[in-house]
């Protein structure tokens, strides 16, 4: 079943109009979703604010059990959710199914964390009082999620919010709202009270988000998206000093040292580059490969990329689906075209295919270290390879970016790899692995890749306020 209305205060609401949701593999309309106008935006805020008064008082065990039930429903219905994701996002079924299982784990992880929120009790050094520290839910939270992982980005925010005792207004990307609406239904069936989770889809989104940020009842903003939009939201949040957590852009370096196992490095590169069709903030963008092994690595990566089957996401055997839209596909194509004009050598792909659908083929480029494409987050199946002379040069080039989300390192010498990892200006580093995201680990970056952390022990604390009570007794 496809849900297409707004979800406000435990009910499905028609909204102020309708907007089409497209299947990017062929341009067909899947359905038309309800659009939230000012009336619906205000209704969502009213519902969340009213529900917070009671939901914050519900025992943590009960909140955890709600999340556990939601996890179980997601696992039972994983194939249906994966098909929905594939249709509205374009990614292949295998990627979509992997996302659903990953997304469900956030509900399981935070169902367990709900009952383990720590406090502190101790005697002050002066002996004149007891220091009591508690963590309390911050309040109504606005969650803004992107189109590339419509399930995982929703559960990674909703899970800790519910565990903490917060109520939320979720604004998914207009390209992929159906998955978030389906998750709202799952939470409803899992027993989450009315008003705790509200899903709205305003378009354009800016006025609605501004309206919510200006409401004194909103206490927290969690955003995943581009650095450009994140900066705008930070400025708006500053007017009321709203707590913010930001998971923003990335431009991940993938370093292959001269002692690396090249077959393993290529295998890891295929995951780091092509997971989700390259449309991931954690996707490897810039491949810095030692001069000693660059020819071998380039040859083997190109051969592996050449074998990838590109087709509609639900086609049997498909390994690379469509981009989320023709607009996004054209952004990738423009970056590649500009790179070629600057001297990039095309080893594979590099041309937009004819026919319907927002497809872009697996592409391998070798470029000089000053090629402009290295400054951009490609968000597509394009691997850009640069030859480096030393570990020090690889580190310097890898860190020469305003982003710092994740880095990848391949080396047979763990000590050497750890030394490089410590030099990386990024919030996460993968050593001899093509993926390290885990609900039990803190996810976040340095520099303009964001603020705060999601997942792990840290995730729930983005929805808590720490209170110190000094008691004399």
C-alpha positions in Angstrom: 0.0 0.0 0.0 1.3 3.5 -0.9 0.5 6.3 1.5 0.3 9.7 -0.2 -1.4 12.0 2.4 0.2 14.0 5.2 0.5 12.2 8.6 -0.5 14.7 11.3 -1.6 13.9 14.9 -2.0 10.2 14.1 -4.2 10.8 11.1 -3.9 11.0 7.3 -4.6 14.5 6.1 -5.2 15.5 2.5 -3.4 18.9 2.5 -3.6 22.0 0.4 -2.9 20.4 -3.0 -1.2 17.5 -4.7 2.3 16.9 -6.2 3.5 14.1 -8.4 6.2 11.6 -7.3 8.1 10.2 -10.3 9.8 6.9 -11.0 13.2 8.2 -12.3 13.8 5.0 -14.3 11.1 5.9 -16.8 9.6 9.2 -15.8 6.2 7.8 -15.0 4.1 9.1 -12.1 3.9 6.7 -9.1 1.3 8.7 -7.3 0.5 12.3 -6.2 1.2 13.3 -2.6 -0.5 15.9 -0.5 1.2 19.2 -0.1 1.4 20.9 3.3 0.3 24.5 3.4 0.5 26.9 6.3 -2.6 25.3 7.9 -1.1 21.8 7.8 2.4 23.0 9.0 0.7 24.7 12.0 -1.4 21.6 12.7 1.8 19.5 12.8 3.4 21.9 15.2 0.3 22.0 17.4 0.2 18.2 17.5 3.8 17.7 18.3 3.8 20.4 21.0 0.7 18.9 22.7 2.0 15.4 22.5 5.3 16.3 24.0 3.7 17.2 27.3 2.7 13.5 27.8 5.1 11.6 25.7 8.1 13.0 27.6 6.7 11.4 30.8 6.2 7.9 29.3 8.7 5.4 30.9 11.7 4.8 28.7 11.0 1.1 28.6 7.7 1.8 26.9 9.3 4.1 24.3 11.9 1.4 23.7 9.3 -1.2 23.1 7.6 1.0 20.5 10.8 1.2 18.6 11.4 -2.5 18.9 8.0 -3.2 17.5 8.7 -0.8 14.6 12.0 -2.7 14.0 10.2 -6.0 13.8 7.5 -4.7 11.4 10.2 -3.2 9.1 12.1 -6.5 8.9 8.9 -8.4 8.2 8.0 -6.0 5.4 11.5 -5.3 4.1 10.9 -6.5 0.5 7.8 -4.2 0.1 9.7 -1.2 1.5 12.7 -2.0 -0.7 10.5 -2.0 -3.8 9.0 1.3 -2.8 12.4 2.9 -2.3 13.6 1.5 -5.6 10.6 3.0 -7.4 10.8 6.5 -6.1 14.6 6.8 -5.7 15.8 4.8 -8.7 18.3 2.6 -6.8 18.5 -1.1 -7.5 16.5 -3.5 -5.4 19.7 -4.9 -3.7 20.7 -1.5 -2.6 17.2 -0.6 -1.4 16.9 -3.9 0.5 20.2 -3.2 2.2 19.0 0.3 3.1 15.8 -1.1 4.7 17.8 -3.5 6.9 20.2 -0.8 7.9 17.4 1.6 8.6 15.5 -0.9 10.8 18.7 -1.3 12.9 18.4 2.3 14.1 15.0 1.4 15.6 16.5 -1.7 17.3 19.6 0.2 18.5 17.7 3.1 20.0 15.1 0.8 21.5 18.0 -0.5 23.6 19.5 2.9 24.2 16.2 4.3 25.5 16.6 2.6 28.8 20.3 3.4 29.1 20.4 7.1 29.1 22.9 8.0 31.7 22.9 10.5 34.5 25.4 11.3 37.3 25.3 11.5 41.1 28.3 12.4 43.2 29.6 14.5 46.1 31.1 17.9 45.2 34.9 18.2 46.0 34.1 20.8 48.6 31.6 18.4 50.3 28.9 21.0 50.6 26.4 19.5 48.1 25.5 16.5 46.0 25.9 17.0 42.2 23.0 15.5 40.4 23.0 15.4 36.6 20.0 14.3 34.6 19.2 14.2 30.8 15.8 15.4 29.8 14.2 15.4 26.3 14.8 18.7 24.5 11.3 19.0 23.1 9.7 19.4 19.6 12.3 18.6 16.9 12.3 19.3 13.2 13.8 16.5 11.2 14.8 17.3 7.5 15.9 14.3 5.5 17.4 13.9 1.9 16.3 11.8 -1.0 19.3 9.5 -1.3 18.5 7.3 1.8 14.8 7.9 2.4 14.4 5.1 5.0 17.8 5.3 6.8 17.9 9.0 7.2 14.4 9.0 8.6 15.0 6.2 11.2 18.4 7.6 12.2 16.6 10.7 13.4 13.2 9.4 14.5 14.7 6.5 16.5 16.8 8.6 18.9 14.1 11.3 19.2 11.6 8.7 20.4 14.1 7.1 22.6 14.8 10.4 24.3 11.1 11.3 24.7 10.9 14.0 22.0 8.1 14.6 19.4 9.0 15.3 15.8 8.0 16.9 12.6 9.6 15.2 9.7 10.0 16.9 6.3 11.3 14.3 3.8 12.7 15.3 0.4 9.9 16.0 -2.2 11.5 13.5 -4.6 11.2 10.5 -2.2 8.5 11.1 0.4 6.7 7.8 0.1 9.2 5.8 2.1 8.9 8.2 5.1 5.1 8.1 4.9 5.3 4.3 5.0 7.6 4.5 8.1 5.0 6.8 9.7 2.5 4.0 9.2 4.8 1.5 10.7 5.3 3.6 13.8 1.6 4.1 14.0 1.1 0.3 14.0 3.9 -0.1 16.5 1.9 2.0 19.0 3.6 5.4 18.9 1.0 7.8 20.2 -0.7 10.4 18.0 1.3 13.6 17.6 4.6 12.1 18.4 5.6 11.7 14.7 4.2 14.0 12.1 5.2 14.0 8.4 4.7 17.0 6.2 5.7 17.6 2.5 5.5 21.3 1.8 6.7 22.6 -1.6 8.5 24.9 -1.8 10.0 23.8 1.5 11.7 27.1 2.5 8.7 29.1 3.8 7.4 26.1 5.8 10.7 25.4 7.4 11.2 29.1 8.2 7.7 29.2 9.8 8.6 26.2 12.0 12.0 27.7 13.0 10.3 30.9 14.0 7.8 29.1 16.3 8.9 29.3 19.9 7.8 25.8 20.6 10.4 24.3 18.3 13.6 23.4 20.3 15.7 21.3 18.0 16.7 20.9 14.3 18.3 17.9 12.8 19.2 18.3 9.1 20.8 16.0 6.5 21.5 17.6 3.1 23.9 19.9 1.3 26.3 22.2 3.0 24.8 25.2 1.2 21.3 24.6 2.6 22.8 23.7 6.0 24.5 27.1 6.2 21.1 28.8 5.5 19.4 26.8 8.2 22.1 27.5 10.7 21.7 31.2 10.1 17.9 30.9 10.6 18.3 28.8 13.7 20.6 31.3 15.2 17.8 33.9 15.6 16.2 31.7 18.3 19.4 29.8 19.3 17.8 26.5 18.3 19.9 23.4 18.9 21.1 22.1 15.6 22.8 18.9 14.3 23.9 18.9 10.7 25.0 16.0 8.5 26.2 17.9 5.4 28.2 17.3 2.3 31.2 15.1 1.7 34.1 14.6 -0.7 35.6 11.4 0.5 39.2 10.6 -0.4 40.1 6.9 -1.1 43.9 6.4 -0.6 45.6 3.4 -2.0 49.2 3.0 -0.6 51.9 1.3 -2.5 51.7 -1.9 -0.3 48.0 -2.4 -0.7 46.4 -5.6 -1.9 45.1 -4.2 -5.2 42.3 -6.8 -5.6 41.0 -5.9 -2.1 41.4 -2.2 -2.8 39.4 -2.5 -6.0 36.7 -4.6 -4.2 36.4 -1.9 -1.5 36.4 0.8 -4.1 33.5 -0.7 -5.9 31.5 -0.7 -2.7 32.6 2.8 -1.6 32.0 4.2 -5.1 28.9 2.4 -6.3 26.9 1.9 -3.1 23.6 3.6 -3.7 24.8 4.4 -7.3 27.4 6.8 -5.8 24.6 9.0 -4.4 25.9 8.9 -0.8 27.7 11.5 1.3 30.1 8.7 2.2 30.8 7.8 -1.4 34.5 7.7 -2.4 35.0 10.7 -4.8 38.7 11.2 -5.1 41.0 8.2 -5.5 44.6 9.0 -4.6 46.7 6.0 -5.7 50.4 5.5 -5.3 52.4 5.8 -8.5 53.8 2.3 -7.9 50.4 0.7 -8.2 48.2 3.2 -10.0 48.3 1.5 -13.4 47.3 -1.8 -11.9 44.6 -0.3 -9.8 43.1 1.8 -12.7 43.1 -1.2 -15.0 41.3 -3.5 -12.5 38.8 -0.8 -11.3 37.9 0.0 -14.9 37.4 -3.7 -15.7 35.2 -4.1 -12.6 33.1 -1.0 -13.4 32.7 -2.2 -17.0 30.9 -5.3 -15.8 28.2 -3.4 -13.9 24.7 -3.9 -15.3 22.8 -0.7 -15.5 19.0 -1.0 -15.7 15.8 0.0 -13.9 16.1 -0.7 -10.2 13.6 -3.6 -10.1 15.1 -5.3 -13.1 16.5 -8.7 -12.2 20.3 -8.6 -11.9 20.5 -4.8 -12.1 23.5 -3.4 -10.3 23.2 0.3 -11.0 19.8 2.0 -11.3 18.7 5.5 -12.3 19.7 8.7 -10.6 16.8 10.2 -8.6 16.0 12.7 -11.4 17.1 13.9 -14.8 18.2 17.1 -13.0 20.5 15.2 -10.7 21.8 13.1 -13.6 22.6 16.2 -15.7 24.6 17.6 -12.8 26.8 14.5 -12.9 27.2 14.7 -16.7 28.1 18.4 -16.5 30.9 17.7 -13.9 32.3 15.0 -16.1 32.1 17.1 -19.3 33.9 20.0 -17.5 36.6 17.6 -16.2 37.2 16.3 -19.7 37.6 19.8 -21.0 40.3 20.3 -18.3 42.2 17.3 -19.5 40.7 14.3 -17.8 41.4 11.0 -19.5 38.3 8.9 -19.9 39.0 5.2 -19.1 35.3 4.2 -19.1 31.9 5.8 -19.6 31.7 9.6 -19.6 28.7 9.9 -21.9 25.0 10.3 -21.1 23.1 7.3 -22.6 20.2 7.8 -25.0 16.7 6.9 -24.1 14.3 7.4 -21.2 15.2 7.4 -17.6 17.8 9.3 -15.5 20.7 7.0 -16.1 24.4 7.7 -16.0 26.9 4.9 -16.7 29.8 3.8 -14.6 32.7 6.2 -15.4 36.4 6.2 -14.6 38.6 9.3 -15.1 42.2 9.9 -14.5 43.0 13.5 -13.8 45.7 15.9 -12.6 45.6 16.9 -9.0 44.3 20.4 -9.9 41.3 19.2 -11.9 38.1 21.1 -10.7 36.0 17.9 -10.4 38.1 17.0 -7.3 36.5 19.9 -5.5 32.9 18.7 -6.1 30.7 16.1 -4.5 29.9 14.1 -7.6 27.0 12.0 -6.1 27.1 9.5 -9.0 29.0 6.5 -10.4 32.1 8.4 -11.4 35.5 7.4 -10.0 38.3 10.1 -10.4 41.9 8.8 -10.0 44.9 10.9 -9.2 48.5 9.6 -9.1 50.5 10.4 -5.9 54.2 10.1 -5.2 54.1 9.6 -1.4 51.9 9.0 1.7 52.5 12.7 2.6 51.2 13.9 -0.8 48.2 11.7 -0.5 47.4 13.1 3.0 47.9 16.6 1.9 45.6 16.2 -1.2 43.0 14.3 0.8 42.8 17.0 3.4 42.7 19.8 0.8 38.9 20.3 1.0 36.3 22.1 3.0 34.7 18.7 3.7 35.6 16.1 6.2 33.1 13.3 6.6 34.9 10.1 5.8 38.2 8.8 4.4 39.2 5.4 3.0 42.7 3.9 3.3 44.1 0.7 1.9 47.4 -0.7 3.1 48.8 -4.1 4.1 50.6 -2.4 7.0 48.0 -1.6 9.7 50.4 0.6 11.6 51.1 2.6 8.5 47.3 2.8 7.8 46.6 4.0 11.3 49.2 6.7 11.0 47.6 8.0 7.8 44.1 7.6 9.5 45.2 9.8 12.4 46.3 12.5 9.9 42.9 12.5 8.1 40.7 15.6 8.8 37.5 13.6 8.8 35.0 12.3 11.3 35.3 8.7 10.1 38.0 6.6 8.6 37.7 3.2 6.9 40.8 1.1 6.8 40.7 -1.8 4.3 36.9 -1.5 4.1 34.6 0.0 1.6 31.8 0.8 4.1 31.9 1.4 7.8 28.5 2.9 8.6 26.9 1.2 11.6 23.9 2.2 13.8 26.1 1.5 16.9 28.9 4.0 15.7 28.8 7.8 15.8 28.3 9.1 12.3 29.4 12.7 11.5 32.1 14.8 10.1 34.7 17.6 10.5 34.8 21.0 9.0 31.9 21.8 6.7 30.6 18.2 6.7 28.5 19.0 9.7 27.9 19.4 13.4 27.1 16.7 16.0 26.8 12.9 15.6 24.1 10.5 14.7 23.9 6.8 15.7 26.0 5.2 18.5 25.8 6.4 22.1 26.0 10.0 20.8 22.9 9.9 18.7 20.3 10.1 21.4 22.1 12.9 23.2 21.3 15.2 20.2 17.7 15.1 21.5 18.5 15.6 25.2 19.3 18.6 27.5 21.6 18.1 30.4 20.5 19.5 33.7 22.7 19.9 36.8 21.0 20.0 40.2 23.1 20.9 43.2 21.4 19.6 46.4 22.4 20.1 50.0 21.4 17.2 52.2 
